Amino acid sequence: MAKIAFILLCHKDPDAIVQQARQLTAVGDCISIHFDARAPQEAFDYIQDALSDNPNVTFAARRIRCGWGEWSLVQATLYAVEAAVNAFPRATHFYMVSGDCMAIRSATYAHDFLDRNDKDYIESYDFLDSEWIKTGFKEERLIYRHWFNERTQKRRFYWSFWTQRRLGITRAVPPDLQVMIGSQWWCLRRRTIEAILDFTKARRDVMRFFRTTWIPDETFFQTLVRHLIPGREIETRTLTFLMFTDYGMPVTFYNDHYDLLLSQDALFARKISPEGKELKARLGQLYASDRTDFKISNEGRGLFAFLTGRGRIGRRFATRFWETESTLGRERELLIIACKKWHVAKRLLGSIKHHTNIPAIAYLFNEEGTEMPDLGGIQATLGKRTRHRRALMRMLFDYYESDRLIICLDTASIDLMQDFFSDRSTTKLLEIECGMTDDYLSGHAKRVGLAGEQTPPDALAQLLPTIRYDIIFESDRIRDASFANHLRIRENATPAENAPAIASFLQVPDETARAIAETPYLFVD
């Protein structure tokens, strides 16, 4: 009888990880966990302690820091796989899952399915000839070396790429390999996993190649399985049901999607919302049951495409089923820095990035040219960003794989602040109070079109008191809104006086907050 060893890569929410591990091992299956080294040691200790009495749980021998698009995701997977192979000699299949995955079939059904189908389940399409990659780099993922993280080290990433391209520095794919591509949510037989592990030890040239490819978790296992296993033993599909929005982001499922998920031709589904507690409980009970009478209609992707198409031609009368929740997420924390002097907020943001690993974006709702990741077009204009602000923020949280995000807003954006503070997520506001000299106000008037280079000094002098009053009025409106978690730092305060507010806002140690407060030239115009 099939026995599944689940391979779980995760980086947050220890309670949910413990619950997921207990549910998946309750009927005799097992799990190997890699918990990202970026997460606090106390969280990992909690998970280990909570699962210490479960013989069907093991952990990767090493914890490493993982980053999207990096080799680190493949390496973490290999560490977890090696631990599972050693700890669970009776495991027949190895199934890759994330913390957002849940079973949509019973364990009885899943085991019977795998017993009846002696195959590996993995998406593996020809890298160059298929249309799996819709936009962006394709061949460039392979022939250039990628040493930097595209999300956290964007400038270095593209500088390295363009330097190699300009100098004509390329490399060949190992000649005996046909590179394949597909999703990372696979289910592989034990002999396949053992063959892959043997290959990684024997072919160091291939390992060196994949270590500097871009997004190798979409190509490494996909390529090796095709290289090592006869095609007749491979089913080119994933057993995990997932969909993507118009903007290329994963669809999230909530409490009212239970029946939809059970009708899909898959064993698992992702992403299950952390808010979907009822859905998680029902799916957990389902996996532990003996139910086998599932009626598969598999209409999810077709319904998704149909409703998306209707929306595009203006016939969208109701909320799409994958958008039933518009909240950012109860477990998420949005940190807003509000400042009229944009350069001051940007300096502070740069210092925060230097001292913490919290992802941050400057004036995305105020400045058209703000540097942002490609989210499929929703970020293209200020109008789109503002209209779809909650969807945009959810996508940014998902993009950065973080439950915390910092943004900057102009103090005039009171409507955006009110909207975000009304959300279920935790929202904090750090207001920066700056002195407003006549020189600064004159420059501000010219930047916003209230004055030009030829405006007479007398006319400008008459305008300045009005502008100054308007800025004071914006600050008063923010105070009158009585936002919870509203903190302030002031230009005329010392770093020691500003540090406590920064510490509370970011939840960082006092010495880190003091270092941020001492940012050189922070308030200089």
N, C-alpha and C positions, 0 to 999 in steps of 0.2 A: 504493500500500500504506500502511496506517495506520502512523503513527509517533507514539509516545506521549511527551509531556513530563510527567513526574511532578512534582507540586508537594508538596514535603516540608517540613512544619513540625516542628521538633524542638528539644530543649532539654537533652539529656544523652547520655552514652555515645558519645563521638566515634568509638571503634573500630567500634561497631555501625553508625553512620551511614556511615562510609567503606565498610564491607562492603556495606551495603544499596545505596549509590550504584553501586558497582562491579557488583553483581549485576544491577541494573535497567538499566544502560547497556551490559552486555556484548554484547547482540545488536542494538545500533543505536538503542535508545531513549535518551532524555535526561532530565535531572532538574534542577530548580531548587530550591535549598535556602534556607530561612530558619532560621537558628540563633538561638534566643532570646537577647536581649541580657542576660538575667539570668545566663546561663551565663558562665564565665570567658573572657576574651579568648584565653588560651592554648589553650583547647579549640577555639575557632573557628579560630585560626591553624593548629592541628594538622590540622583537617579540610581547610582550604584547601590546605595544603602536600601532604597525602596525595593530593588529587584534582587537583592543578595540571596534571598531564600528561594529563588526560582532557578532550577537547574537547566531550564530551556532558554536562558538568557546569557549571552556572552558579550564582550566588548572588544573593539579593535585594540590591538596591542599598543598602538600609538595614536594619540590625538594630534591632528594638524590643523592649521588655520586654512579654511577653504574660501575660495573666491570664485564668483561666477565667471565662466569662460576659461578657467585655469586648469592646469594639470592636477592641481590639488584635489579636485573633486574625484578624478579617476583614482588617484593614489589613496584617498580616504576609502573609496569603494573597495580597492584591492586589500587594504588592511582589514576591513570588515569581512570580506570574503575569506581571507586566509584564516581569520579567527573562527569563522563558522565551519570551514572545512575541518579544522583541527578539533573543535569542540563538539561537533555533531556528526559523527561518522555514519549515522543512519539516515541523514538527510538526503533525499533523492533529488530535490529541486531547490534552486536558489532564486528568490524573487525580490527584485529591487523595489523598495517603497520609500516614500518620504513621510514626514510627520503630517502631511495634508492628505494622505491616502487612507481609505477605509474599504473594507471588503463589502461587496454588493451581492455576494453569494455566501452560502453556508460553507463551512470547512468540509463537510461531507461531500457537497457538490464539487468543490474545488479539487479535492483529492481524487474523486472518481474521474473528473475531467482529465487530470494529468495522467492517471493510470491508463485511460483509454487512448491517449494521444501522446505517443512517445516522440515528442518533438521539442525543439527549442523555440521559444516565442520571443522574437526580437525584431523590431523594425530595422531593416538593413537594405537600403536602396543605393544604387550606384551614385557615388558622390558627384560626379561631373555630369552625368546624363540625366539624372532625375531632376524633378522640379521641387525637391524637398525644401531647398533654400529659396525663399521667395525674393528677398532683397539683401543688399549688403555684400560683404566679402563672400567669395566662393572659393575659387582656386587659391586666392590669397591666404586662406586659412592654413594651407598646406605648404606652399612653396616658400613662404617667408617665415622667419623665426619670431615667435611672439613671447617675449619675456615678461611683459608688464600686464597688469590687470586693466582692461579697457574701461571699467567703471570707476575704479578708485585712482588710477594713474593714467587718466585719459591722455594728457599731453605727452607723457613718455611713450605710451602705447603708439600713438600716431606719429610721433617723431621717429621712433624706431622703424615703423613700417615705411614711412616715406624716405628715410635714409637708405634703407635696403633697396627700395624700388628705384630710387634715383641712381644708386651705384650699381644696379643690376645684380645685386647679391641674392641669388635664389638657390634652392636646393631641390634635389630630385626625391620623389617618393621611393621608398624601398622597392626595388624592381619586381619582387615576387608578390607584392601586395596590391590588391584592388581595393581602394579605399571606399568604404560604405558609410552611409549616414542614416540616422533615425533617432527616435526618442530614447532616453535612458531608462525607460521603465520596462525592463525585460524580465523574463522567467526562463532560466537555463537549467538543463539537467546537470547532475553531478559530474558526469564524465566530461562534459563540455567545460565546466568550471575548472576541473583539474587539468585539462588540456591547455586552457588559457594560462593558468599559473605556471605550468611547465614552460610554456612559450615565453613568458615574461622573463624567466631565468636564462633561457637559452639564446634569446634574440635581443641583446642589449642595444643593437643598432635600431631596432624598431622602437624600443622604449625611449631612446634618445630622440628619435623623430617625433613621437607623439607628445613628449614633454614640452615641446615648443610649438605645437600646433595650437590653433585657437578653437575653443569650445570642444576639447577632445572627448568630453563625456557623450557627445553625439556621434563620435566616429570610432573610438578605441574598441569597445566591445563589439560594436556592429561589424567592424572590419575583421577582427580576429575570429569571430564565430564563423563568418563566411569563409575565412581562410582555412580553418581547421576542421569544419564539419561539413559533410555532404549536403548539398542543397535540398535533397529530398527530406532531410531531417530538420529543416528549418521552416517555420511558419513566419512569414514576414508581416507580423502584426504584433501589437502589444496587447496583453490581457488586462491592461488598465485603461478604463474609459476616461478620456479627457477631451476637452474642446477649447477653442481659442476664440476670443472676441474679434470684432472688426479690426481692432488695433493690435492684434497679435499677442494679447495677454491671456493667460489661462482663465477660463470660466470658473467661477466659484459657486459651489452648491450649498443650499441652505435647507432648513427643516422641511419645507414643502416640496422638496425634490425627491423624496424617498421612492415613490412609485416610478418616477421617470428613471431613476438610476437602476432599479431592479429589472427594468425591461430592456436594458442594454446587454449586448453580447460581450461581456467582460466579467472578470472575477473581482476586480477592484475599480475604484474611481478616485480621481483627484481633480480639483482641490476642494476638500470639504472645509467649509468656513469654521473658524474657531467659535463663531457665534452659533453654529448649528449644533448645539448640545443635544437637543432631542434627536436629531438625525444621527449623531454619533452613537447615542445610546441604543437606538433601534438597530443600527447596522452592527454594533457590537453583539447584541443579542442574536441577530440573524446569523452571524458567523459561528456562534456556539451552538446553533440549533442543528437539527437533522433535515431541515427542509430541502427538497430537491425539485419541487414543482414550480419552476420558474418559466414564465411565458415571455419569450424574447421577441420583441417587436423591433428593437434597434433603431428607433425613430429619432433619437436625440440629435444627431448631427444634421439629419435632413430637416427637422423642425427648426433647428438653429439657423440653418442657411435660409429657410423660407421666411422666417420672421425678420432676419437681418435684411433680406431683399426687400420686404415690404417697407421696412423702415427707411431704406435708401430712396424709395420713390414716393415718400411722403404719406404712406398709408398706415402709419403706426398709431393704433388707437389705444393701446394698453402697454403697460410695462412689460418688457420682454422677460421671459421666465428666468433668465440668468441674471437679471438685474433687480430681483425682488428686494434686495437690500441695498440702500444707497449710503449706508453708514461707512465711515472709514474703518470701523472695527473697534469694538470695545477694548481690545487688548493693545491698541496702538496709541502712541503718544506723538502729537503734533506740537512742535516748539516753534513759536512765531517770534521773530525779532522785528519790532516796529520802530522805524526811525525815518525822519524826514531827510536827513543827510545820508544819502545812499552810500557814499564812499566810507562813511564811518561804520555802517552796518556790515559792509563788505569786508572791511579790515577785521572787524570782530569775528565775522564768519570764517575768514581765513585762519585766524588764530585758533578758533574752536576746532577746525578741521585738523590743524597741526597737533593739537593736544588731545583729541578724542577720535574715535572711529564712528561718530554719528554722521550719517550722510546729510548733506546740506545743499540747498539751492538758493541763490540770491533772489532778486525781485522778479520771480517768474510771472506774477500777475500784473506787474507794473512796467516791465522793460521787455520789449519785443525780442531783443538780442540776447537774452539770458541763455547761457549755455545749458542745454538740456539733452537727456538721452532721447533717441528716436523711439517714440511710443506709437508709431503707426499713423501719425498725422494729427492726433488730438492736441499735440503740443505746438502745432505749426504757427498759430497766431494767438495774440492776446485774447481775441474774441472767443476762440474755441476753448482756450484754457479757462476763461472765466465762466463760460456757459456750462462747461462740463467739469467744474472744479473738483467735485467730490470723486468723480470717476478718475480724473487725472491724478489726484492725490493717492487713491487706492493703487493705481498703476505704478506710481513712483515708489510707494511702500513695497510693492511686489518686485519692482525692478531692482531695488537696492537690497532686497531680502532682509529688511529690517523692520522692527516695530517702532522705531523712533526716527523722526525726520525733522530737520530744521528748515524753515523758509523765512525769507525777509518780506515784509510788506511795508508800503508807504503808510504813514499815519492817517492818510485820507481814506484808506481802504477799510473803513469801519464795517461796511456791509459784509465783506469777506470774513472779518474777525468774528462778527456775530454769527455768521453761518457755521464757521468751524467750531465755535464754542457751544453751539446748540447740538453738535454731534455727540454720539455715544463715546467717542474716543476721548482720551485725556488731552486737553489742550492747555498749553501754557503760553504766556505772553511776557516777553522781556522788552520793555519800552526804554529806548535810549533818549534821554533828554539832552539836547545840545544847545549851546548858545547860538544865537542868530545875529551875526554882525551885518552891518549894512552892505558890506562887500559881498557876503554870501547871499543875502536876499536879492541883491542886484543880479548876481549870476543866476540865481534860481528863477527870477522873473524872465530872463532871457531864455533859459532852457525850456521853460514851459510855454513860451510864446506870448507872455504878457508885455514884453518889451523887446526891442531890437537894438542892434549896435548903434543905430542913429537916433535912438530915443533921447531927447534933451535931458540933461541932469535934473532940471527942475521938475519935469514931469515924473521922472523916476523917483525923485525924493518924495513926491506926493503919494506915489504908489506904495512905497515901502511899509508905512504903518499898516496899510490894509493887508498886505501879505503877511506881516508879522502877526497881526490879529488872527488871520485865517489859520496860521499854523498853531497858535495857542488854542484856538477853538477846536481844532482836530484833537489835540491832546486832551482837552476838557471832555470832549465826546467819549473818548476812550475811558476816561476815569468815570464818567457818568454811567457807562454801561455796566460797571461793577463786575467785570469779568473775574471769575475765580482764577487763582494762580497768576495774578497780574503783578509782575515785579518790575523794578525800575533801576537803571543805573544813570548817573548824571555826569556831565562833563566837568562840573565844578567840584566833584567829589574825588577823594583820593582812591588809588587802587585798593587799599585796605577796606575802604568804605563800600566800594562796588563789588568786591569779591563775594560777600555772602549771597547777594542776589544772583550772581552768576552760578555759584555752587548749587543753590536751590533750583534754579532754572534747568541746569544740565544734569543735576544729581551726580556731581563729581566731587572728589576730595577737595578740601580747602586749599591745599597747595596748588592743585591744577587750576582752580578758580582764580587764585591770586596771580598765577602766571598769565592767564588769559586777560585779567584786568590790567596787567602791566604791559600789554601789547604796545610796542613802540609807535609813537605818532598816531595813536588811535583817534584822537579828536582833532587832529590838525587838518585844516581846510586845504 
